Amino acid sequence: MNVGCTKKTLIHLVYRSLHLYPQAMVGIFILGTFLLYCVGQNQIQGVPQGCVSQPSCSACLRSPGCAWCKHKDFLKSGESSERRCDTAESLRTRRCEQMDIINPRLDPVFLKNNDLSSNSDNVVQLKPQNLLFKLRVGVPQTFNVSFKRAEGYPIDLYYLMDLSFSMKDDLDTIKNLGQDILSALKKVTQKVRIGFGSFVDKVALPYVSQVKAKKNNPCPNRLNICQPAFSFQNILRLTEDVDEFKTRVSDQIISGNLDSPEAGFDAIMQAAVCQSVIGWNNVTRILVYTSDDTFHIAGDGRLAGIFEPHDGMCHLNGTGFYDGTKYDYPSVGQLARVLAANNIQLIFAVTEDSVPAYKALSKLIPQSVVGVLKNDSSNVVLLISEAYSNLSSTILLEHHEAPSDLDVTYRSHCTPEKGDNTHWQRRGECMNVKLNQQVNFTVSLNISTCLKEKQTFSLKLQGISETLKVSVETLCDCDCQDREEQSSHCNEIGTLTCGICSCDEGHLGQRCECERPKDMTSAESMAATCRQDNSSQLCSGHGSCECGMCMCQGTHRGNFCQCDDNSCARHNNMLCGGNGQCECGTCKCNANYTGSACDCSTLTDQCRTAGKLCNGQGTCQCNQCQCNKDFFGINCSKIANACPKFLDCVTCELDNKKISGLKSNCSQLCGSVKLTWMKGPQEFPCSKDTISYKVELSHDGNILIFYADLPRSIDKTYVIIGSSVSSIIFIGIAVILISRLMLELHYRREYDSFLKAKEAEVWQDMKNPLFQDATTVVMNPMHVQED
């Protein structure tokens, strides 16, 4: 996330720090982190930090962030010329007209600014091409740089091959791959040239055998035929003729050497610096380096008695051979500089065993990549295509030969999605750039000193031959165009230039109104008499200096207006706390008061108790108790965490009492604490098991502990169980009684209903017509009734 270090952002952050993070330390930490970030970013960008006032216009322009007001009536009487030098905003606030403000800032002059073009007759990949800047010291200026790789931009590819014996099968493969390499590159551009060179090693022991037969045929066995070893040979200069490439490569015979490392650095150096022999054009230059082993580095030549460092020059003879027995192997730094200077991009096509060594080397050589080569080089075409794509997708913009006092920083705009969310860096860098994709850079220039003359440096993209030339001049002198000799503004005894008077001999002052004393040679020396010391302001900033004397303003007084009787410290919003007098910024306190704001009473009445001050457990400062550790309260009368703190002491005392006749040895735990046993059960604030105790502080500052047995308590378990059982029984009986009562009430209601029903019955005697008497009278006819 990009955070702008602006005044608005800072105010907003202060507000959030104080409201969202009320804890003081958290807010300070966040604010401090932000300020450090802003300082770092401003140092990289060269943002001027305010203005340091200067006494002359020229010196003012050399002070970052400053502008000069040339209006002759801008200063008040007695004000120093330094007041004319301030930020442009401050000068406008003080009513200096814009036309009178000297604050030059010129836009860059585009000496050459051709548009980007892929036209083969006029290829332009970098815009602009030539700029002129006029810079002020400490004031950064920016400009934009655009790059777009031209479509179909020509390519020169030089194939540099290791011809040591282990590369025999690779040579057979390469002989038939010339057309494939060109075909692959023609997918990118139609203009491709290809060349071929080879290397083995220096013809000297211990690299190559010096036995005559072995020297002529360095093959490991007699069944093979090898050509004599050599350091480097240019076999075919760059050409578009594929058939010639195939023919010349086919004529090559493998060679051999004794040790594993090869003279690859010798070959790269000669291929890069021998521009005319190799035939490099001003196009995209690619050097393909193929090998199956590592390389000799600078210093290895000493094994063969070769001590002279490589001079970085071309040493090919008429037949294209390089005799490596005169110079040592080049260093990695030499190769990096030569390849960058000649805009050559390097592709290391090496076998898998050698990849780690070449990857480490690639990190030290700009615009170089490493590809894994199969043992027979059958994948070299695909490797070259992929490596070229990787090289062309990385865009690095750097400056060269810039003045030492010029700070150059970059901000990269690689894709539209990222916008400006990148930080200022020491070089422009874009990764994964696609074909036909334009990338842009913002470049900032900031000069720290004045240049004696115009200087020119260049901006270059690694691997691209086009350059942007930048010329810089510095604006360190004023051209106010108001010079007036014997000016009336200078009482006709001085010359007016840029609003200030240069007085004639014998006169000084803002308008040459002062006669110069013999011991003063300039206006600065007269102004010095109005300064309390060399680093202070004129008249302490509270008055004006007129002819070497301070004329104070407001309530200020003194020879240098250094005294202000209203500037003393305040307490409770009162000057000197209402307990003293302010004299020249210092409080003179009344009796019984001290401190910078007379806010500290020397009395002790608020600290005094019936015994010692602060109960002997603190000190009285400004009539307030400052308690010792573990004590608190207004008079330090309370003990912090008293119960756990003195538990061990009480426990020790109880243990001693249980053992009859044992002398107390609890002094280490109790110290000077006085323990008192209280008769009878007592319940104090502190308790442990069956003991309770309390800790108090006596008036003389001694600690007293009162302890006693805790009142015996009923076992709550039995209480709970008994209560529960009793409750259950009571509830059961209550339920039975209530249910029996309700049943009795029900029976009574039923009986009452029966009686009422019985009383309501009415009975009548009636004969039932259907009733027949059960008695039957039978008359016996044979019976004779007797009289």
CORSUL-V601423 format. One record per backbone hydrogen bond with DSSP energy under -0.5 kcal/mol. NH is the residue of the N-H (numbers start at 1). CO is the residue of the C=O. E is the energy in kcal/mol with one decimal. If there is no record, write none. Layout:
NH/CO/E
NH/CO/E
//
This chain:
3/1/-0.5
4/2/-0.5
6/4/-1.4
10/6/-2.4
11/7/-2.4
12/8/-2.3
13/9/-2.4
14/10/-2.4
15/11/-2.3
16/12/-2.3
17/13/-2.7
18/14/-1.9
19/15/-1.6
20/16/-2.6
21/16/-0.8
21/17/-0.5
27/23/-2.2
28/24/-2.6
29/25/-2.4
30/26/-2.3
31/27/-2.5
32/28/-2.8
33/29/-2.4
34/30/-2.1
35/31/-2.3
36/32/-2.4
37/33/-2.1
38/34/-2.5
39/35/-2.6
40/36/-2.3
41/37/-2.6
42/38/-3.1
43/39/-2.1
44/40/-1.8
45/41/-2.6
46/42/-1.8
47/42/-1.7
50/48/-1.0
53/51/-0.7
60/56/-2.0
61/57/-2.2
62/58/-1.0
63/60/-1.5
64/62/-0.6
66/63/-1.8
67/86/-3.0
68/102/-1.9
69/84/-1.5
70/68/-0.6
70/100/-2.9
74/71/-1.5
79/76/-2.1
83/80/-1.7
84/81/-1.9
85/82/-1.4
86/67/-2.1
86/84/-0.7
91/87/-2.4
92/88/-2.1
93/89/-2.1
94/90/-1.8
95/92/-1.7
96/91/-2.1
97/95/-0.6
100/97/-1.5
101/98/-1.2
102/68/-3.9
102/100/-0.6
103/101/-0.9
106/134/-0.5
109/132/-2.9
110/108/-0.6
111/109/-1.1
111/130/-1.4
112/130/-1.8
117/124/-2.4
122/119/-1.2
124/117/-2.2
127/146/-2.5
129/112/-2.5
130/112/-1.9
131/469/-2.6
132/109/-1.9
133/471/-3.1
135/133/-0.5
135/473/-3.4
136/139/-0.5
138/447/-3.3
139/136/-1.8
140/46/-0.6
140/138/-0.6
141/445/-2.3
143/443/-1.9
145/441/-3.0
146/127/-3.1
147/439/-2.6
148/125/-1.8
152/188/-0.7
153/150/-1.4
155/191/-2.4
156/284/-3.1
157/155/-0.5
157/193/-2.7
158/156/-0.5
158/286/-2.7
159/157/-0.6
159/195/-2.6
160/158/-0.7
160/288/-3.6
161/159/-0.6
161/197/-2.8
162/290/-1.6
163/161/-0.6
163/199/-2.6
167/164/-2.5
168/165/-1.6
171/167/-2.0
172/168/-1.5
173/169/-1.3
174/170/-2.6
175/171/-1.6
176/173/-1.4
177/174/-1.6
181/177/-2.4
182/178/-2.1
183/179/-2.5
184/180/-2.2
185/181/-2.0
186/182/-2.0
187/184/-0.9
188/185/-1.7
189/185/-2.0
192/190/-0.8
193/155/-2.2
194/239/-3.1
195/157/-2.1
196/236/-2.4
197/159/-2.7
198/233/-2.2
199/161/-1.8
200/230/-1.2
200/231/-0.5
201/230/-1.6
204/202/-2.1
207/204/-2.0
208/204/-2.0
215/211/-3.2
216/212/-2.2
217/213/-1.9
224/221/-1.0
226/224/-0.5
227/254/-2.1
231/322/-0.8
232/322/-0.8
233/198/-2.4
234/320/-2.4
235/196/-1.2
235/233/-0.9
236/196/-2.7
238/278/-2.6
239/194/-2.0
242/240/-0.9
245/241/-1.6
246/242/-2.5
247/243/-2.7
248/244/-3.0
249/245/-2.4
250/246/-2.2
251/247/-1.2
252/249/-1.4
255/163/-2.9
258/207/-3.6
259/207/-0.7
262/294/-1.7
263/200/-2.1
264/262/-0.5
267/263/-1.7
268/264/-2.5
269/265/-2.3
270/266/-2.2
271/267/-2.5
272/268/-1.6
273/269/-2.4
274/270/-2.0
275/273/-2.0
278/274/-2.4
279/275/-2.3
280/275/-1.5
283/281/-2.2
284/154/-1.9
285/343/-0.7
286/156/-3.0
286/284/-0.5
287/345/-3.0
288/158/-2.7
288/286/-0.6
289/287/-0.6
289/347/-3.3
290/160/-2.6
290/288/-0.6
291/349/-1.5
296/262/-2.4
298/330/-0.5
300/297/-2.2
302/299/-1.2
303/300/-1.7
304/301/-1.5
305/302/-1.5
306/301/-2.6
307/305/-0.7
317/321/-2.6
320/317/-1.7
322/232/-2.3
323/315/-0.5
324/322/-0.9
326/323/-0.7
328/308/-3.1
335/331/-2.0
336/332/-2.5
337/333/-2.3
338/334/-2.6
339/335/-2.7
340/336/-2.1
341/337/-2.6
342/338/-1.8
343/340/-1.1
344/339/-2.6
345/285/-2.7
346/367/-1.8
347/287/-2.9
348/346/-0.5
348/369/-2.9
349/289/-3.6
349/347/-0.8
350/348/-0.8
350/371/-2.1
351/291/-1.1
354/351/-1.3
355/351/-0.6
355/352/-0.9
358/354/-1.8
359/355/-2.5
360/356/-1.9
361/357/-1.7
362/358/-2.6
363/359/-1.4
364/361/-1.5
365/361/-0.6
365/362/-0.8
366/364/-0.6
369/346/-1.9
371/348/-3.3
373/350/-3.6
373/371/-0.6
377/374/-1.8
380/377/-1.3
383/379/-2.5
384/380/-2.5
385/381/-2.1
386/382/-2.5
387/383/-2.7
388/384/-2.5
389/385/-2.0
390/386/-2.2
391/387/-2.5
392/388/-2.8
393/389/-1.1
394/391/-1.1
395/393/-0.6
395/430/-2.9
396/394/-0.5
397/428/-2.5
398/396/-0.5
398/460/-2.8
400/458/-2.7
406/403/-1.8
407/405/-0.6
407/446/-3.1
408/406/-0.6
409/407/-0.5
409/444/-1.9
410/425/-3.0
411/442/-2.2
413/440/-3.0
418/415/-0.6
419/415/-1.1
421/418/-1.8
422/420/-2.0
425/410/-3.0
428/397/-2.2
430/395/-2.4
433/393/-2.8
437/434/-1.7
438/436/-0.5
439/147/-2.6
440/413/-1.9
441/145/-2.8
442/411/-3.0
443/143/-3.1
443/441/-0.6
444/409/-2.8
445/141/-3.2
446/407/-1.6
447/136/-0.5
448/405/-1.9
455/472/-2.1
457/470/-2.5
458/400/-1.9
459/468/-2.5
460/398/-3.0
461/466/-0.7
462/396/-2.1
464/461/-2.3
468/459/-2.6
469/129/-2.4
469/467/-0.6
470/457/-3.0
471/131/-2.6
472/455/-3.0
473/133/-2.4
475/135/-2.9
476/474/-0.9
484/496/-2.3
487/484/-0.7
487/494/-1.8
490/487/-1.0
491/488/-1.6
492/487/-2.9
493/490/-1.9
495/502/-2.2
496/484/-3.1
497/495/-0.5
497/500/-2.6
500/497/-1.9
501/510/-0.6
502/495/-2.7
503/501/-0.8
504/493/-3.3
507/504/-1.7
508/514/-3.2
512/509/-0.9
514/508/-2.9
516/506/-2.5
520/517/-1.7
526/522/-1.5
527/523/-2.6
528/524/-1.6
529/525/-0.6
529/526/-1.1
530/527/-1.7
531/528/-1.5
536/533/-1.2
539/530/-2.9
540/537/-1.7
541/538/-2.9
542/539/-2.5
544/551/-2.0
545/78/-2.3
546/544/-0.7
546/549/-3.2
547/545/-0.6
549/546/-1.2
550/559/-0.5
551/544/-3.1
552/550/-0.7
553/542/-2.3
556/553/-1.8
557/563/-2.0
561/558/-1.2
563/557/-2.6
565/555/-0.7
567/564/-1.4
571/574/-2.4
574/571/-1.2
576/569/-2.4
577/574/-2.3
578/575/-2.0
579/576/-2.2
581/588/-2.4
583/581/-0.6
583/586/-2.8
585/564/-0.7
586/583/-1.5
588/581/-3.5
589/587/-0.7
590/579/-3.0
593/590/-1.4
594/600/-2.4
598/595/-1.4
600/594/-2.3
601/599/-0.6
602/592/-2.3
603/592/-0.5
607/604/-1.1
608/604/-0.9
609/612/-0.6
612/699/-1.7
614/607/-2.8
615/612/-1.6
616/613/-2.3
617/614/-2.3
619/626/-2.1
621/619/-0.7
621/624/-3.0
624/621/-1.2
625/634/-0.6
626/619/-3.4
627/625/-0.7
628/617/-3.0
631/628/-1.7
632/638/-2.4
636/633/-1.2
638/632/-2.5
640/630/-2.7
642/639/-0.8
645/641/-1.6
646/642/-2.0
647/644/-0.5
650/646/-2.2
651/647/-2.8
652/648/-2.3
653/649/-2.1
654/650/-2.2
655/651/-2.3
656/652/-1.9
657/653/-1.6
658/654/-1.6
659/655/-0.9
660/658/-0.9
662/659/-1.8
670/666/-2.9
671/667/-2.6
673/670/-1.9
674/703/-2.4
675/673/-0.6
676/705/-2.9
678/707/-2.8
682/709/-3.0
684/682/-0.6
686/693/-2.1
688/691/-3.2
691/688/-2.6
692/708/-2.6
693/686/-2.8
694/706/-2.3
696/704/-2.9
698/702/-3.2
701/698/-1.8
704/696/-3.0
704/702/-0.5
705/674/-2.9
706/694/-2.2
707/676/-2.4
708/692/-2.4
710/690/-3.3
716/714/-0.7
719/715/-1.7
720/716/-2.5
721/717/-2.7
722/718/-3.4
723/719/-2.7
724/720/-2.3
725/721/-2.8
726/722/-3.0
727/723/-2.3
728/724/-2.2
729/725/-2.8
730/726/-3.0
731/727/-2.6
732/728/-2.6
733/729/-3.0
734/730/-2.7
735/731/-2.4
736/732/-2.5
737/733/-3.0
738/734/-2.5
739/735/-2.7
740/736/-2.9
741/737/-2.8
742/738/-2.4
743/739/-2.1
744/740/-2.5
745/741/-2.4
746/742/-1.7
747/743/-2.4
748/744/-2.5
749/745/-2.1
750/746/-1.9
751/747/-2.4
752/748/-2.5
753/749/-1.7
754/750/-1.8
755/751/-2.5
756/752/-2.2
757/753/-2.0
758/754/-2.1
759/755/-2.4
760/756/-1.2
761/758/-1.4
766/764/-0.6
769/767/-0.7
771/768/-2.0
778/776/-0.6
780/778/-0.6
781/779/-0.7
783/780/-1.4
785/783/-0.7
//
